[in-house]
Amino acid sequence: MGFAHLDKPEGLAVLNEFLEDKSYVEGYVPSQADVSVFEAVKTAPDASKYPYASRWFNHVKLLTAAKAKFAGVKKAVSAYGPSSTLVLAEEKKVESKAVEEDDDDVDLFASDDEEEDAEAEALKAKRLAEYQERKKEKPKPAAKSMVILDVKPWDDETDMKALEVEVRAITMEGLVWGTSNLVPVGYGIKKLQITCVVEDDKVGIDDLSELITGLEDYVQSVDVAAFNKL
């Protein structure tokens, strides 16, 4: 059950397929699930062979300094990922073998086997059409970005806990708030540095910044500290 052998090609292949339409192992923000799987992978996957796994690995690597703050409880790597990896692999092997046997049974050079040839070609055409249909119907993952915002208060007397509560109270379709921390600025003043994941087609960073700046009792200004496509 779940991921296994992530330091080997067969395990990386499963991880790569799993992350094809996902930014993280679980949910829309980094969690202890990413930490567990990241540590099991050990080294960066080959981007030419495992592009989705490589993209995820390099992204999580940038966040390792804050991994202790990731949400969730860290579990064994086998607790994450597809629920029937081995079963699916065996089914693919059986299907592949069946296709090879079908091809071996078709004699393309025997003039009295034209009917069998036609059936074999029809079967191949049907399978190809089904594959193309599945590929066409597969939904494309929404384009997302991870943004780190610096929210600056008016002075050192601003209630930073209340400020963060007000910021997190802002809701938009396609917006998910993540981790946060207070960063000293100077003269006893601290700024709120908060992470969020947004769907690019639904959330404009300028619009989000304007909503935060609208919290006039707490917020002096908002700056984008980091912006990364997922």
Z-matrix of the N, CA and C atoms (Angstrom, degrees):
N
C 1 1.456
C 2 1.527 1 108.99
N 3 1.352 2 118.54 1 137.98
C 4 1.443 3 122.15 2 175.70
C 5 1.522 4 113.24 3 74.39
N 6 1.346 5 115.41 4 -165.53
C 7 1.458 6 121.51 5 -177.05
C 8 1.526 7 111.30 6 -72.74
N 9 1.335 8 115.28 7 149.69
C 10 1.461 9 121.91 8 175.30
C 11 1.521 10 108.45 9 -156.91
N 12 1.331 11 116.12 10 153.94
C 13 1.475 12 122.30 11 175.53
C 14 1.533 13 111.45 12 53.58
N 15 1.332 14 116.88 13 46.65
C 16 1.460 15 120.16 14 -177.54
C 17 1.523 16 113.41 15 -74.01
N 18 1.324 17 117.00 16 -5.55
C 19 1.459 18 120.05 17 174.88
C 20 1.532 19 111.31 18 -96.77
N 21 1.343 20 115.59 19 10.39
C 22 1.456 21 120.78 20 -179.71
C 23 1.533 22 109.77 21 -125.59
N 24 1.346 23 117.66 22 158.36
C 25 1.473 24 120.66 23 -176.71
C 26 1.513 25 113.96 24 -55.10
N 27 1.357 26 117.94 25 -41.45
C 28 1.460 27 119.12 26 -177.28
C 29 1.532 28 111.53 27 -65.87
N 30 1.325 29 116.78 28 -36.05
C 31 1.460 30 119.97 29 178.29
C 32 1.521 31 111.63 30 -71.80
N 33 1.340 32 117.25 31 -40.29
C 34 1.463 33 121.22 32 178.69
C 35 1.518 34 111.31 33 -64.90
N 36 1.338 35 116.81 34 -34.74
C 37 1.457 36 120.35 35 179.00
C 38 1.525 37 110.69 36 -63.21
N 39 1.319 38 116.79 37 -40.58
C 40 1.468 39 121.46 38 178.48
C 41 1.533 40 109.95 39 -66.60
N 42 1.334 41 116.81 40 -44.21
C 43 1.464 42 121.40 41 179.42
C 44 1.526 43 110.77 42 -62.17
N 45 1.334 44 116.34 43 -42.75
C 46 1.459 45 121.10 44 -178.93
C 47 1.528 46 110.83 45 -61.59
N 48 1.320 47 117.16 46 -44.75
C 49 1.462 48 121.09 47 178.68
C 50 1.530 49 110.85 48 -64.84
N 51 1.333 50 116.14 49 -39.53
C 52 1.465 51 121.18 50 -178.83
C 53 1.535 52 111.16 51 -63.09
N 54 1.351 53 117.16 52 -37.52
C 55 1.460 54 121.97 53 -175.46
C 56 1.523 55 113.55 54 -89.89
N 57 1.326 56 116.94 55 4.91
C 58 1.463 57 119.99 56 -177.12
C 59 1.528 58 111.89 57 -56.58
N 60 1.316 59 117.39 58 -39.58
C 61 1.464 60 120.91 59 -178.95
C 62 1.524 61 112.16 60 -119.28
N 63 1.335 62 115.90 61 27.50
C 64 1.470 63 119.99 62 -178.83
C 65 1.529 64 110.30 63 -133.58
N 66 1.328 65 116.23 64 146.72
C 67 1.463 66 121.67 65 175.20
C 68 1.516 67 111.23 66 -90.40
N 69 1.328 68 116.37 67 -31.32
C 70 1.458 69 121.45 68 -178.97
C 71 1.528 70 109.33 69 -137.28
N 72 1.321 71 115.90 70 165.52
C 73 1.467 72 120.86 71 -178.45
C 74 1.521 73 110.78 72 -62.98
N 75 1.343 74 116.56 73 -39.09
C 76 1.462 75 121.22 74 177.67
C 77 1.526 76 109.37 75 -137.46
N 78 1.322 77 117.48 76 129.47
C 79 1.451 78 121.66 77 174.48
C 80 1.523 79 113.91 78 73.52
N 81 1.338 80 114.80 79 -158.16
C 82 1.460 81 121.07 80 -173.17
C 83 1.530 82 113.40 81 -114.42
N 84 1.317 83 117.47 82 4.51
C 85 1.462 84 121.44 83 177.11
C 86 1.525 85 109.09 84 -135.37
N 87 1.323 86 117.70 85 158.80
C 88 1.469 87 119.63 86 179.60
C 89 1.519 88 110.99 87 -59.19
N 90 1.325 89 116.57 88 143.06
C 91 1.458 90 121.25 89 179.31
C 92 1.525 91 109.23 90 -143.10
N 93 1.328 92 115.92 91 178.42
C 94 1.459 93 120.51 92 178.82
C 95 1.537 94 110.94 93 -65.24
N 96 1.328 95 117.10 94 -19.37
C 97 1.464 96 120.15 95 175.41
C 98 1.526 97 109.65 96 -63.16
N 99 1.346 98 116.73 97 -41.00
C 100 1.468 99 120.50 98 178.09
C 101 1.529 100 111.06 99 -65.43
N 102 1.325 101 116.28 100 -38.18
C 103 1.471 102 120.23 101 179.78
C 104 1.531 103 110.08 102 -62.79
N 105 1.332 104 116.59 103 -46.42
C 106 1.468 105 121.18 104 -178.19
C 107 1.522 106 111.29 105 -61.48
N 108 1.341 107 116.45 106 -46.87
C 109 1.464 108 120.61 107 -178.84
C 110 1.525 109 110.62 108 -69.56
N 111 1.341 110 116.88 109 -39.10
C 112 1.471 111 121.52 110 179.43
C 113 1.525 112 110.55 111 -58.99
N 114 1.316 113 116.69 112 -44.99
C 115 1.467 114 120.54 113 -179.31
C 116 1.525 115 111.75 114 -67.91
N 117 1.330 116 117.22 115 -29.21
C 118 1.461 117 120.42 116 178.98
C 119 1.531 118 111.82 117 -75.10
N 120 1.336 119 116.40 118 -30.24
C 121 1.468 120 119.94 119 178.86
C 122 1.525 121 110.91 120 -70.27
N 123 1.332 122 116.28 121 -37.23
C 124 1.474 123 124.51 122 174.06
C 125 1.530 124 113.59 123 75.22
N 126 1.335 125 118.80 124 -57.50
C 127 1.462 126 121.29 125 -178.31
C 128 1.518 127 110.10 126 -124.18
N 129 1.334 128 115.49 127 155.07
C 130 1.467 129 120.38 128 -176.53
C 131 1.529 130 111.56 129 -60.87
N 132 1.335 131 118.31 130 128.56
C 133 1.467 132 121.48 131 177.91
C 134 1.531 133 111.10 132 -65.49
N 135 1.307 134 115.57 133 152.94
C 136 1.463 135 122.08 134 177.37
C 137 1.522 136 108.73 135 -67.02
N 138 1.346 137 116.78 136 117.73
C 139 1.466 138 120.62 137 -176.08
C 140 1.525 139 112.52 138 -64.05
N 141 1.337 140 117.30 139 -28.42
C 142 1.465 141 119.86 140 -179.93
C 143 1.521 142 112.25 141 -73.02
N 144 1.340 143 116.97 142 -26.08
C 145 1.465 144 121.39 143 -179.68
C 146 1.530 145 112.24 144 -100.16
N 147 1.333 146 115.86 145 -36.58
C 148 1.461 147 120.49 146 -175.38
C 149 1.536 148 109.07 147 -129.91
N 150 1.339 149 118.88 148 69.07
C 151 1.472 150 121.26 149 -173.69
C 152 1.516 151 114.57 150 -60.77
N 153 1.343 152 117.56 151 -38.59
C 154 1.467 153 119.83 152 -176.84
C 155 1.528 154 110.33 153 -73.99
N 156 1.326 155 116.23 154 -41.18
C 157 1.459 156 120.35 155 177.82
C 158 1.528 157 110.50 156 -65.73
N 159 1.334 158 116.82 157 -38.53
C 160 1.462 159 121.00 158 179.49
C 161 1.522 160 110.92 159 -65.41
N 162 1.338 161 116.89 160 -43.77
C 163 1.470 162 121.29 161 178.52
C 164 1.524 163 110.60 162 -59.86
N 165 1.335 164 116.40 163 -45.99
C 166 1.465 165 120.85 164 -179.68
C 167 1.531 166 110.85 165 -64.65
N 168 1.334 167 118.08 166 -45.17
C 169 1.465 168 122.58 167 -177.12
C 170 1.526 169 110.49 168 -59.53
N 171 1.336 170 117.29 169 -48.36
C 172 1.459 171 121.01 170 -177.44
C 173 1.531 172 110.95 171 -65.83
N 174 1.330 173 116.41 172 -34.98
C 175 1.472 174 119.69 173 178.85
C 176 1.531 175 110.63 174 -67.59
N 177 1.333 176 117.07 175 -47.25
C 178 1.463 177 120.70 176 -179.88
C 179 1.539 178 110.32 177 -64.56
N 180 1.319 179 116.25 178 -34.75
C 181 1.469 180 120.27 179 179.45
C 182 1.531 181 111.09 180 -59.53
N 183 1.350 182 116.87 181 -35.99
C 184 1.458 183 120.67 182 178.91
C 185 1.533 184 112.11 183 -67.46
N 186 1.340 185 115.53 184 -21.58
C 187 1.462 186 119.83 185 -175.53
C 188 1.522 187 113.52 186 -102.34
N 189 1.335 188 117.77 187 3.91
C 190 1.464 189 120.20 188 -172.96
C 191 1.524 190 113.57 189 -60.90
N 192 1.332 191 117.28 190 -26.32
C 193 1.466 192 119.50 191 179.81
C 194 1.527 193 111.44 192 -63.46
N 195 1.342 194 116.09 193 -25.56
C 196 1.462 195 120.02 194 -178.12
C 197 1.524 196 112.03 195 -107.41
N 198 1.338 197 117.96 196 14.44
C 199 1.469 198 119.95 197 -173.25
C 200 1.525 199 113.28 198 -62.62
N 201 1.333 200 117.16 199 -27.11
C 202 1.463 201 119.34 200 180.00
C 203 1.524 202 111.19 201 -66.07
N 204 1.336 203 116.56 202 -21.83
C 205 1.462 204 120.49 203 -179.22
C 206 1.519 205 112.18 204 -92.21
N 207 1.330 206 118.02 205 -4.60
C 208 1.461 207 120.31 206 179.98
C 209 1.525 208 110.16 207 -61.33
N 210 1.302 209 115.84 208 146.43
C 211 1.464 210 120.90 209 -178.24
C 212 1.528 211 111.53 210 -72.08
N 213 1.335 212 115.46 211 160.08
C 214 1.465 213 120.91 212 175.16
C 215 1.512 214 113.55 213 92.45
N 216 1.329 215 114.09 214 176.73
C 217 1.463 216 121.98 215 178.14
C 218 1.528 217 108.35 216 -113.57
N 219 1.295 218 116.19 217 128.36
C 220 1.458 219 121.16 218 -177.36
C 221 1.528 220 110.69 219 -67.66
N 222 1.338 221 115.94 220 128.40
C 223 1.463 222 122.03 221 179.46
C 224 1.526 223 110.07 222 -120.87
N 225 1.330 224 115.70 223 176.25
C 226 1.465 225 120.51 224 175.82
C 227 1.526 226 108.67 225 -63.46
N 228 1.327 227 116.65 226 146.99
C 229 1.465 228 121.15 227 -176.06
C 230 1.528 229 111.81 228 -59.35
N 231 1.333 230 117.25 229 -27.24
C 232 1.465 231 120.44 230 -179.70
C 233 1.525 232 112.60 231 -69.46
N 234 1.346 233 116.68 232 -11.34
C 235 1.463 234 120.27 233 179.74
C 236 1.524 235 111.94 234 -81.98
N 237 1.327 236 117.17 235 -6.67
C 238 1.456 237 121.51 236 -177.40
C 239 1.520 238 110.45 237 -116.94
N 240 1.336 239 115.19 238 160.69
C 241 1.457 240 120.16 239 174.70
C 242 1.509 241 113.11 240 96.19
N 243 1.335 242 116.93 241 -169.82
C 244 1.463 243 121.51 242 -178.27
C 245 1.519 244 111.06 243 -61.01
N 246 1.325 245 116.29 244 143.84
C 247 1.468 246 120.93 245 -174.19
C 248 1.510 247 113.72 246 -80.23
N 249 1.319 248 117.27 247 -14.43
C 250 1.470 249 118.29 248 -177.60
C 251 1.517 250 111.57 249 -141.61
N 252 1.325 251 115.04 250 52.86
C 253 1.456 252 120.88 251 -176.47
C 254 1.520 253 111.79 252 -56.54
N 255 1.323 254 116.43 253 -49.07
C 256 1.458 255 119.39 254 -176.07
C 257 1.519 256 111.62 255 -67.00
N 258 1.333 257 116.38 256 -38.22
C 259 1.454 258 119.51 257 179.75
C 260 1.517 259 110.78 258 -63.79
N 261 1.340 260 115.89 259 -44.35
C 262 1.452 261 119.60 260 178.87
C 263 1.516 262 111.66 261 -62.02
N 264 1.325 263 116.72 262 -40.37
C 265 1.458 264 120.50 263 179.18
C 266 1.518 265 111.04 264 -62.23
N 267 1.337 266 116.23 265 -43.00
C 268 1.460 267 119.76 266 179.64
C 269 1.521 268 111.11 267 -65.91
N 270 1.348 269 116.59 268 -39.09
C 271 1.461 270 119.42 269 179.00
C 272 1.515 271 111.02 270 -62.90
N 273 1.344 272 116.41 271 -38.69
C 274 1.469 273 119.36 272 178.40
C 275 1.526 274 111.04 273 -65.36
N 276 1.363 275 115.39 274 -39.13
C 277 1.457 276 118.72 275 178.86
C 278 1.526 277 110.85 276 -63.16
N 279 1.346 278 116.02 277 -44.33
C 280 1.455 279 120.42 278 -179.16
C 281 1.521 280 110.50 279 -63.81
N 282 1.356 281 116.21 280 -43.66
C 283 1.464 282 119.88 281 179.75
C 284 1.516 283 111.02 282 -62.86
N 285 1.348 284 116.35 283 -42.77
C 286 1.466 285 120.41 284 179.03
C 287 1.520 286 111.08 285 -62.21
N 288 1.329 287 116.18 286 -42.58
C 289 1.460 288 120.53 287 179.40
C 290 1.518 289 110.69 288 -63.97
N 291 1.359 290 116.79 289 -39.29
C 292 1.456 291 120.68 290 -179.87
C 293 1.523 292 111.10 291 -64.39
N 294 1.338 293 116.15 292 -39.21
C 295 1.463 294 120.04 293 178.33
C 296 1.519 295 110.82 294 -64.75
N 297 1.359 296 115.86 295 -42.21
C 298 1.462 297 119.60 296 178.71
C 299 1.518 298 111.53 297 -62.80
N 300 1.361 299 116.47 298 -40.57
C 301 1.460 300 119.52 299 179.54
C 302 1.523 301 110.92 300 -66.30
N 303 1.355 302 116.38 301 -37.42
C 304 1.457 303 119.36 302 177.37
C 305 1.521 304 110.49 303 -62.31
N 306 1.354 305 115.75 304 -42.16
C 307 1.461 306 119.56 305 179.34
C 308 1.523 307 111.51 306 -64.73
N 309 1.351 308 116.18 307 -38.32
C 310 1.462 309 119.70 308 -179.97
C 311 1.527 310 111.64 309 -66.12
N 312 1.337 311 116.12 310 -31.58
C 313 1.456 312 120.04 311 -177.57
C 314 1.524 313 112.70 312 -76.20
N 315 1.330 314 117.47 313 -16.49
C 316 1.460 315 120.03 314 -178.16
C 317 1.529 316 110.08 315 -88.90
N 318 1.291 317 116.86 316 118.78
C 319 1.463 318 123.16 317 178.72
C 320 1.518 319 107.61 318 -98.36
N 321 1.323 320 116.64 319 102.59
C 322 1.449 321 120.95 320 -176.01
C 323 1.527 322 113.33 321 -75.38
N 324 1.317 323 116.62 322 -11.61
C 325 1.468 324 119.79 323 -175.38
C 326 1.529 325 113.22 324 -106.34
N 327 1.299 326 118.13 325 0.51
C 328 1.467 327 120.69 326 -179.26
C 329 1.518 328 108.62 327 -93.25
N 330 1.311 329 117.64 328 119.37
C 331 1.453 330 121.92 329 -175.97
C 332 1.516 331 112.61 330 -67.62
N 333 1.333 332 117.97 331 -24.68
C 334 1.461 333 120.45 332 -178.58
C 335 1.524 334 111.84 333 -90.18
N 336 1.348 335 117.22 334 6.30
C 337 1.466 336 120.42 335 179.68
C 338 1.525 337 111.57 336 -112.86
N 339 1.333 338 116.28 337 25.81
C 340 1.459 339 120.00 338 -176.64
C 341 1.532 340 111.74 339 -61.05
N 342 1.341 341 116.28 340 -36.18
C 343 1.461 342 119.91 341 -179.28
C 344 1.524 343 110.48 342 -65.23
N 345 1.353 344 116.78 343 -41.88
C 346 1.461 345 120.52 344 178.15
C 347 1.526 346 110.70 345 -65.70
N 348 1.351 347 116.18 346 -38.41
C 349 1.463 348 120.20 347 177.64
C 350 1.526 349 110.67 348 -59.48
N 351 1.319 350 115.36 349 -44.22
C 352 1.462 351 120.32 350 -178.81
C 353 1.523 352 110.90 351 -63.51
N 354 1.341 353 116.65 352 -40.46
C 355 1.459 354 120.55 353 178.98
C 356 1.524 355 111.26 354 -65.16
N 357 1.341 356 115.33 355 -41.33
C 358 1.464 357 119.55 356 179.28
C 359 1.516 358 111.20 357 -63.89
N 360 1.335 359 117.03 358 -42.26
C 361 1.457 360 121.02 359 179.59
C 362 1.530 361 110.51 360 -66.57
N 363 1.336 362 115.88 361 -38.00
C 364 1.459 363 119.80 362 178.51
C 365 1.519 364 110.80 363 -64.71
N 366 1.344 365 116.63 364 -39.29
C 367 1.456 366 121.73 365 179.03
C 368 1.526 367 110.64 366 -64.86
N 369 1.330 368 115.87 367 -43.47
C 370 1.466 369 119.71 368 178.44
C 371 1.524 370 110.98 369 -62.56
N 372 1.357 371 115.30 370 -43.30
C 373 1.462 372 119.80 371 -179.37
C 374 1.526 373 110.86 372 -63.51
N 375 1.354 374 115.88 373 -38.93
C 376 1.458 375 120.19 374 179.01
C 377 1.520 376 111.46 375 -64.28
N 378 1.344 377 115.92 376 -44.72
C 379 1.468 378 119.87 377 -179.74
C 380 1.520 379 111.14 378 -64.55
N 381 1.330 380 116.25 379 -39.36
C 382 1.458 381 120.27 380 179.21
C 383 1.525 382 110.51 381 -64.94
N 384 1.335 383 116.37 382 -42.35
C 385 1.461 384 120.54 383 179.08
C 386 1.520 385 111.20 384 -63.64
N 387 1.351 386 116.62 385 -40.81
C 388 1.463 387 120.52 386 179.04
C 389 1.518 388 110.86 387 -64.58
N 390 1.346 389 115.98 388 -40.81
C 391 1.469 390 120.18 389 178.80
C 392 1.529 391 110.97 390 -63.31
N 393 1.342 392 116.75 391 -44.99
C 394 1.453 393 120.90 392 -179.68
C 395 1.530 394 110.79 393 -63.43
N 396 1.345 395 116.66 394 -36.66
C 397 1.456 396 120.72 395 179.83
C 398 1.528 397 110.92 396 -67.59
N 399 1.360 398 115.55 397 -42.64
C 400 1.461 399 119.13 398 178.08
C 401 1.523 400 110.75 399 -63.80
N 402 1.311 401 116.43 400 -40.39
C 403 1.461 402 121.26 401 -179.83
C 404 1.529 403 110.86 402 -64.94
N 405 1.346 404 116.11 403 -38.23
C 406 1.452 405 120.81 404 -178.86
C 407 1.520 406 111.17 405 -70.73
N 408 1.342 407 116.74 406 -37.66
C 409 1.456 408 121.09 407 -176.35
C 410 1.520 409 113.52 408 -79.55
N 411 1.340 410 117.60 409 -17.01
C 412 1.452 411 120.54 410 -177.51
C 413 1.526 412 110.05 411 -64.44
N 414 1.319 413 118.07 412 118.40
C 415 1.469 414 120.04 413 -177.02
C 416 1.529 415 111.95 414 -66.50
N 417 1.313 416 115.44 415 140.17
C 418 1.456 417 119.97 416 177.20
C 419 1.527 418 109.24 417 -80.54
N 420 1.333 419 117.25 418 137.62
C 421 1.469 420 119.38 419 179.77
C 422 1.524 421 111.25 420 -65.44
N 423 1.316 422 116.18 421 144.09
C 424 1.460 423 120.43 422 179.18
C 425 1.523 424 109.95 423 -67.39
N 426 1.340 425 115.76 424 139.23
C 427 1.463 426 120.33 425 177.70
C 428 1.523 427 109.07 426 -69.21
N 429 1.337 428 115.80 427 128.84
C 430 1.465 429 120.43 428 -176.81
C 431 1.526 430 110.94 429 -129.23
N 432 1.307 431 115.03 430 158.80
C 433 1.465 432 121.23 431 176.86
C 434 1.523 433 108.97 432 -137.31
N 435 1.331 434 115.15 433 148.27
C 436 1.455 435 120.54 434 173.04
C 437 1.527 436 108.17 435 -103.90
N 438 1.314 437 115.69 436 126.24
C 439 1.465 438 121.50 437 -174.81
C 440 1.532 439 109.64 438 -122.16
N 441 1.329 440 115.71 439 136.44
C 442 1.466 441 121.12 440 173.81
C 443 1.528 442 107.30 441 -112.55
N 444 1.324 443 115.85 442 121.54
C 445 1.463 444 121.70 443 -177.25
C 446 1.524 445 110.79 444 -108.23
N 447 1.330 446 115.95 445 139.42
C 448 1.463 447 122.43 446 172.31
C 449 1.522 448 107.69 447 -102.07
N 450 1.330 449 116.13 448 113.27
C 451 1.468 450 120.89 449 -179.58
C 452 1.530 451 107.89 450 -106.35
N 453 1.338 452 116.09 451 115.42
C 454 1.465 453 120.93 452 -174.55
C 455 1.536 454 110.86 453 -101.74
N 456 1.349 455 116.51 454 132.38
C 457 1.479 456 121.07 455 178.99
C 458 1.529 457 110.54 456 -83.64
N 459 1.333 458 114.60 457 177.39
C 460 1.464 459 119.11 458 179.64
C 461 1.527 460 111.89 459 -74.76
N 462 1.330 461 115.91 460 -40.85
C 463 1.461 462 118.49 461 -176.85
C 464 1.520 463 109.56 462 -160.07
N 465 1.329 464 116.31 463 -174.07
C 466 1.456 465 120.94 464 -176.80
C 467 1.528 466 112.98 465 -76.35
N 468 1.330 467 117.56 466 -5.34
C 469 1.457 468 120.62 467 178.70
C 470 1.530 469 112.58 468 -94.59
N 471 1.330 470 116.33 469 -3.61
C 472 1.471 471 119.99 470 179.84
C 473 1.528 472 110.04 471 -67.70
N 474 1.305 473 116.85 472 133.62
C 475 1.473 474 122.52 473 178.14
C 476 1.529 475 108.58 474 -74.13
N 477 1.338 476 117.26 475 101.18
C 478 1.455 477 121.64 476 -174.32
C 479 1.523 478 112.46 477 -70.27
N 480 1.342 479 116.83 478 -30.53
C 481 1.462 480 119.10 479 177.30
C 482 1.520 481 110.44 480 -66.24
N 483 1.319 482 115.73 481 -42.85
C 484 1.462 483 120.31 482 178.46
C 485 1.524 484 110.40 483 -66.12
N 486 1.339 485 115.77 484 -37.70
C 487 1.465 486 120.33 485 178.25
C 488 1.526 487 110.25 486 -59.62
N 489 1.347 488 116.14 487 -47.13
C 490 1.463 489 119.46 488 -179.03
C 491 1.529 490 111.55 489 -63.69
N 492 1.320 491 116.40 490 -39.11
C 493 1.472 492 120.07 491 178.24
C 494 1.525 493 110.15 492 -60.25
N 495 1.323 494 116.60 493 -42.85
C 496 1.459 495 120.52 494 -179.86
C 497 1.526 496 111.51 495 -66.48
N 498 1.327 497 116.75 496 -39.39
C 499 1.469 498 120.49 497 179.14
C 500 1.532 499 110.27 498 -64.34
N 501 1.326 500 116.56 499 -47.12
C 502 1.473 501 120.55 500 -179.32
C 503 1.532 502 112.09 501 -67.48
N 504 1.321 503 116.64 502 -19.16
C 505 1.465 504 120.25 503 178.27
C 506 1.527 505 111.65 504 -73.83
N 507 1.327 506 116.65 505 -13.70
C 508 1.474 507 120.66 506 177.30
C 509 1.523 508 108.52 507 -73.40
N 510 1.307 509 117.72 508 122.33
C 511 1.470 510 122.06 509 -179.17
C 512 1.523 511 110.00 510 -122.78
N 513 1.320 512 115.18 511 138.77
C 514 1.463 513 122.53 512 175.48
C 515 1.527 514 107.23 513 -145.30
N 516 1.299 515 116.79 514 147.31
C 517 1.458 516 119.87 515 175.99
C 518 1.527 517 108.83 516 -63.90
N 519 1.327 518 116.38 517 126.20
C 520 1.454 519 120.63 518 -179.05
C 521 1.517 520 113.64 519 92.75
N 522 1.341 521 117.61 520 6.82
C 523 1.476 522 122.29 521 180.00
C 524 1.521 523 109.60 522 -112.99
N 525 1.339 524 116.55 523 127.92
C 526 1.461 525 122.01 524 176.09
C 527 1.528 526 108.06 525 -130.63
N 528 1.339 527 116.38 526 120.05
C 529 1.462 528 120.80 527 178.77
C 530 1.530 529 109.92 528 -77.67
N 531 1.336 530 115.70 529 146.17
C 532 1.456 531 121.14 530 -179.70
C 533 1.518 532 111.73 531 -120.28
N 534 1.332 533 115.68 532 -139.87
C 535 1.459 534 121.35 533 -176.05
C 536 1.526 535 111.37 534 -75.62
N 537 1.341 536 115.31 535 163.61
C 538 1.461 537 120.06 536 179.06
C 539 1.518 538 109.68 537 -152.18
N 540 1.317 539 115.86 538 161.54
C 541 1.458 540 120.94 539 173.70
C 542 1.528 541 108.61 540 -160.78
N 543 1.329 542 115.17 541 162.99
C 544 1.459 543 121.25 542 179.65
C 545 1.525 544 109.30 543 -98.58
N 546 1.332 545 116.47 544 130.82
C 547 1.462 546 121.98 545 -176.66
C 548 1.530 547 109.08 546 -118.28
N 549 1.335 548 117.34 547 124.31
C 550 1.472 549 119.76 548 178.76
C 551 1.524 550 112.02 549 -60.74
N 552 1.348 551 115.46 550 137.11
C 553 1.464 552 121.34 551 177.82
C 554 1.522 553 110.56 552 -107.68
N 555 1.322 554 116.22 553 -40.34
C 556 1.461 555 121.35 554 -178.59
C 557 1.515 556 110.63 555 145.33
N 558 1.337 557 115.89 556 153.93
C 559 1.458 558 122.01 557 178.76
C 560 1.535 559 111.60 558 57.51
N 561 1.335 560 115.67 559 34.33
C 562 1.458 561 120.26 560 178.02
C 563 1.514 562 114.55 561 80.01
N 564 1.319 563 117.46 562 -0.07
C 565 1.472 564 121.57 563 -178.88
C 566 1.529 565 109.63 564 -90.16
N 567 1.322 566 115.54 565 138.33
C 568 1.460 567 121.62 566 175.21
C 569 1.524 568 109.85 567 -122.95
N 570 1.325 569 115.64 568 144.96
C 571 1.467 570 120.13 569 176.26
C 572 1.525 571 109.31 570 -105.02
N 573 1.317 572 116.60 571 153.16
C 574 1.460 573 122.30 572 175.95
C 575 1.529 574 108.70 573 -89.67
N 576 1.315 575 116.25 574 119.61
C 577 1.470 576 120.79 575 175.99
C 578 1.531 577 106.54 576 -106.99
N 579 1.309 578 116.13 577 114.51
C 580 1.467 579 120.69 578 -172.54
C 581 1.530 580 110.58 579 -129.46
N 582 1.335 581 115.09 580 140.69
C 583 1.467 582 121.97 581 -178.00
C 584 1.521 583 109.95 582 -102.10
N 585 1.321 584 115.79 583 144.81
C 586 1.463 585 120.32 584 173.49
C 587 1.521 586 109.26 585 -146.29
N 588 1.320 587 115.45 586 155.37
C 589 1.462 588 122.37 587 174.22
C 590 1.520 589 107.39 588 -113.72
N 591 1.327 590 116.38 589 130.15
C 592 1.467 591 120.53 590 -177.09
C 593 1.518 592 110.56 591 -126.30
N 594 1.329 593 115.60 592 148.16
C 595 1.463 594 121.32 593 170.01
C 596 1.523 595 106.85 594 -85.24
N 597 1.322 596 115.97 595 121.44
C 598 1.461 597 120.64 596 -170.69
C 599 1.524 598 113.56 597 -58.14
N 600 1.339 599 117.13 598 -35.03
C 601 1.464 600 120.19 599 -176.91
C 602 1.525 601 112.73 600 -77.70
N 603 1.321 602 117.11 601 -13.93
C 604 1.459 603 119.96 602 -174.71
C 605 1.525 604 114.35 603 -112.22
N 606 1.328 605 116.91 604 -25.69
C 607 1.472 606 120.00 605 -174.73
C 608 1.530 607 109.78 606 -124.16
N 609 1.311 608 116.32 607 120.97
C 610 1.460 609 121.59 608 173.95
C 611 1.522 610 109.14 609 -94.64
N 612 1.320 611 116.65 610 130.44
C 613 1.467 612 120.02 611 -177.90
C 614 1.528 613 111.29 612 -64.37
N 615 1.332 614 116.75 613 -34.82
C 616 1.475 615 119.23 614 177.56
C 617 1.523 616 110.28 615 -64.16
N 618 1.341 617 116.42 616 -41.14
C 619 1.468 618 119.99 617 179.00
C 620 1.531 619 110.60 618 -64.92
N 621 1.336 620 116.08 619 -41.88
C 622 1.462 621 120.11 620 179.79
C 623 1.531 622 110.52 621 -64.44
N 624 1.327 623 116.47 622 -43.88
C 625 1.471 624 120.42 623 179.45
C 626 1.529 625 111.04 624 -61.59
N 627 1.339 626 115.69 625 -37.41
C 628 1.463 627 120.18 626 179.66
C 629 1.530 628 110.95 627 -65.78
N 630 1.348 629 116.11 628 -39.32
C 631 1.467 630 119.26 629 178.22
C 632 1.528 631 111.29 630 -64.32
N 633 1.348 632 116.31 631 -40.09
C 634 1.466 633 119.60 632 179.45
C 635 1.529 634 110.78 633 -68.25
N 636 1.337 635 115.53 634 -43.12
C 637 1.470 636 119.40 635 178.92
C 638 1.526 637 110.73 636 -62.14
N 639 1.321 638 115.97 637 -24.93
C 640 1.460 639 120.26 638 178.86
C 641 1.523 640 113.69 639 -67.13
N 642 1.332 641 116.81 640 -11.64
C 643 1.470 642 120.87 641 175.87
C 644 1.532 643 108.25 642 -81.00
N 645 1.327 644 115.99 643 68.42
C 646 1.465 645 122.47 644 -167.86
C 647 1.518 646 114.00 645 -63.16
N 648 1.323 647 117.76 646 -24.58
C 649 1.469 648 119.40 647 -179.17
C 650 1.522 649 111.83 648 -72.23
N 651 1.325 650 116.45 649 -18.76
C 652 1.463 651 120.29 650 -175.33
C 653 1.538 652 113.41 651 -120.65
N 654 1.322 653 116.62 652 -37.90
C 655 1.468 654 121.05 653 -166.55
C 656 1.518 655 112.57 654 -103.03
N 657 1.339 656 114.22 655 130.28
C 658 1.458 657 120.44 656 174.12
C 659 1.522 658 111.02 657 -92.09
N 660 1.379 659 115.89 658 -43.51
C 661 1.466 660 120.01 659 -178.54
C 662 1.523 661 110.44 660 -160.18
N 663 1.334 662 115.02 661 163.69
C 664 1.466 663 122.31 662 178.00
C 665 1.524 664 108.64 663 -132.75
N 666 1.323 665 115.93 664 131.50
C 667 1.465 666 121.47 665 177.12
C 668 1.523 667 109.64 666 -126.03
N 669 1.332 668 116.05 667 149.52
C 670 1.466 669 121.42 668 175.43
C 671 1.528 670 108.24 669 -88.84
N 672 1.330 671 117.12 670 110.71
C 673 1.466 672 121.35 671 -178.38
C 674 1.516 673 111.89 672 -81.68
N 675 1.336 674 116.77 673 -32.60
C 676 1.475 675 120.75 674 -179.30
C 677 1.529 676 108.64 675 -156.68
N 678 1.336 677 114.40 676 146.62
C 679 1.471 678 120.73 677 -179.94
C 680 1.533 679 107.32 678 -144.08
N 681 1.327 680 116.38 679 114.72
C 682 1.462 681 120.00 680 -177.65
C 683 1.520 682 110.50 681 -130.26
N 684 1.334 683 116.30 682 131.73
C 685 1.449 684 121.42 683 174.95
C 686 1.532 685 108.56 684 -73.40
N 687 1.328 686 116.48 685 140.74
C 688 1.458 687 121.42 686 178.83
C 689 1.516 688 110.26 687 -102.66
